Amino acid sequence: MNTQTISLARVAMVNGLQWQLYPVDFKTEEGTFSVYLYAINREHAAAILQELKETAVLREGDLVGITRND
């Protein structure tokens, strides 16, 4: 199995705004896992998480690569 590490910046500047990385934990029968999202502040992160809960779907297919867009 070929693995690749993904490094995420703690802070990113987007259109002059500072976006911070926020961890989101979730529990399953297999254990507790984490995902991360960028938001302007904690309240913004909570709003993004709520939107994810309401609209997120798993994409078709597997992840085949990672491309930087900076």
C-alpha positions as CSV (number, residue, x, y, z in Angstrom):
1,M,0.0,0.0,0.0
2,N,1.4,3.4,-1.1
3,T,0.7,6.1,1.5
4,Q,1.2,9.8,1.4
5,T,1.2,12.3,4.2
6,I,-1.0,15.4,4.0
7,S,0.3,18.5,5.9
8,L,-2.2,21.2,6.7
9,A,-1.2,24.8,7.6
10,R,-2.7,25.9,10.9
11,V,-3.6,29.2,9.4
12,A,-4.3,30.2,5.8
13,M,-4.8,33.7,4.3
14,V,-7.6,33.8,1.8
15,N,-8.6,37.1,0.2
16,G,-7.1,39.0,3.1
17,L,-8.9,37.0,5.8
18,Q,-7.2,34.6,8.2
19,W,-8.7,31.1,8.2
20,Q,-7.8,28.8,11.1
21,L,-7.8,25.1,11.1
22,Y,-10.4,23.5,13.5
23,P,-10.5,19.8,14.4
24,V,-13.9,18.0,14.3
25,D,-14.2,14.7,16.2
26,F,-16.8,12.1,15.5
27,K,-17.5,8.7,17.1
28,T,-18.3,5.4,15.4
29,E,-18.4,1.8,16.5
30,E,-14.8,1.6,15.3
31,G,-13.6,4.4,17.6
32,T,-13.2,8.2,17.6
33,F,-11.9,9.9,14.4
34,S,-11.1,13.4,13.4
35,V,-11.5,15.6,10.3
36,Y,-10.4,19.2,10.0
37,L,-11.9,22.3,8.5
38,Y,-10.9,25.9,7.9
39,A,-13.0,28.7,9.3
40,I,-12.6,32.4,10.2
41,N,-13.6,31.8,13.8
42,R,-15.1,29.2,16.1
43,E,-18.7,30.3,15.3
44,H,-18.0,30.1,11.6
45,A,-16.6,26.6,12.1
46,A,-19.8,25.6,13.9
47,A,-21.9,26.9,11.0
48,I,-19.8,25.0,8.5
49,L,-20.1,21.8,10.5
50,Q,-23.9,22.2,10.7
51,E,-24.0,22.7,6.9
52,L,-21.8,19.6,6.5
53,K,-24.2,17.6,8.7
54,E,-27.1,18.7,6.5
55,T,-25.6,18.4,3.0
56,A,-22.5,16.2,2.9
57,V,-22.3,13.2,0.7
58,L,-19.5,10.7,-0.1
59,R,-18.1,11.3,-3.6
60,E,-18.1,8.4,-6.1
61,G,-14.8,6.7,-6.5
62,D,-11.6,6.7,-4.5
63,L,-9.1,9.4,-3.9
64,V,-6.4,8.9,-6.5
65,G,-4.1,11.9,-5.8
66,I,-3.6,15.1,-3.9
67,T,-2.8,18.4,-5.7
68,R,-1.7,21.6,-4.1
69,N,-3.6,24.7,-5.3
70,D,-1.4,27.4,-3.8
